[in-house]
Amino acid sequence: MTRLASAFSQGRAALVCFVTAGDPTSDATPAILDALVAGGADVIELGMPFTDPMADGPAIQSANIRSLAAGTRTADVLRIAGEFRVRHPDVPLVLMGYANPMVRRGADWFAQACAAAGVDGVICVDIPPEEDDSLGQQLRAHGIAAIRLATPTTDAARLPAVLEGAGGFLYYVSVAGITGKQQAVQASIDDAVARLKAATTLPIAVGFGVRTPEQAASIARVADGVVVGSAIVEIVAAHGADAAGPVRAYIETLASAVRHAAKDPA
C-alpha cells in the first residue's frame, strides 16, 4: 500500500495541510513542515513558488512572492522534499504548483526528480487532463500519483476526463474561485462529495476556504480528506521564521476536530 493510500485508509478523514516551500525562507521551511506533522497532519502539500499562481488568493500569492524574493528555486523545493522524506519516511508528501517550474527542464526530468526525493504525488493546477501527456504519464511512469482537481463546474460530461489517469486522491475545490476566505455551504459540499464518490473509488479531499475546526469537522463527516492551506500560510506570514510553534498549535485544533468527527451514514 502506498503512503497516500495508507493516509486515506484510517477509518476517518485525512487532514491535508499546505504550505509554500521557501516561505519565509528555504531554511525555515523544514521546521514548519515538521510542525505540521507534529500537529497531526496526515498528508503534506508543499507548494512550488511561481510568479503567477492564478488559482491562489492573496495569502498564497504573497507566500509565493516572499519565497521567490528569498531566492527559492525548484532545486530548493526538491531538496526540502528529499530531506523531509528522510525525517518522515511514512508521511505522504505532495508537490502542488504550476506547469512552468515542473516541465521547463522536461516532464520526465521532473518526474524522476520527484521520485528521487520521495514525493508521492503532484498537483499541477494549469495542465488540463486532456494534456496528460505533458506531465501525467511521466509521473505515473515513475510511481508518482497525478492528483487531479474537480470543481463545482465539473459536470458529468467532464468528470470522466478528470478521472482518467488520476491517482492518490481527487481534490475537490469547493468554490468556483481562488484560494482564501470563500467558504462553500456545507450542503453543496455534501452533494458534490456524494456525486464524486459515485463516479470513482479514489478518496475525495475537500479544500478551499477551510479555516476553523468546526468547518474541518463538518467536511470530515462526509469526505475522505480535509485540505487546509491559506489559514496556515497566514500564520507563517505573521510569524516568519518563528512560525513552527503557532503552526503546530493550529494544526492540533484541526486534527482533533477531524479525528473526532463521526462519519455520516453513506
ABEGO torsion letter per residue (X at the ends): XBAAAAAAAAGBBBBBBBBBBGOABAAAAAAAAAAAAAAGBABBBBBBBBABBAABBAAAAAAAAAAAAAGBBAAAAAAAAAAAAAABAABBBBBBEBAAAAAAAEAAAAAAAAAAAGBABBBBAABBAAAAAAAAAAAAAAGBBBBBBBBAABBAAAAAAAABGBBGBBBBBABBBBBEABBBBAAAAAAAAAAAAAABABBBBBBEGBABAAAAAAAAAABABBBBAAAAAAAAAAAEAAAAAAAAAAAAAAAAAAAABBBBBX
